[in-house]
Amino acid sequence: MCVAPGPEWIFFDRGVLDALALLQDVDPLPMEDLQRLLSAYPFHALVFILPPWESIYTNDAERDQTFAEAVHVHGKLQRWYHSCGYRVHEVPRLSVQQRADHVVQALSQSDA
């Protein structure tokens, strides 16, 4: 997710929209409450999602999901963003620099 409030982009790994997606899965909000929250936290219309990548996937103190759980959550988030009107762009499995370049190029094309 990213926001461009000024001349530079701000990127979020996880944020309000992800939290709302997971909340909706457990204890759905009334539609008017959900719409109010979605309107209060607008993000750029183009959402970047990096798919789970098994060959580099590791667990640590912050990431306790299994790879299968990560794949499941990934699918839920893709559907969630689509249902909220965002355009989901899956970033290909490339080197870090190539992924960064890919995101910047996609953003420049989306605003053209």
Buried (B, 14 or more C-beta within 10 A) or exposed (E): BBBEEEEEEEEEEEBBBBEBBBEBEEEEEEEEEBEEBBEEEEBBEBBBBEBBEEEEEEEEEEEEEEEEEBBEBBEBBBEBBEEBEBEBBEBEBEEEEEBEEBBEEBBEEEEE
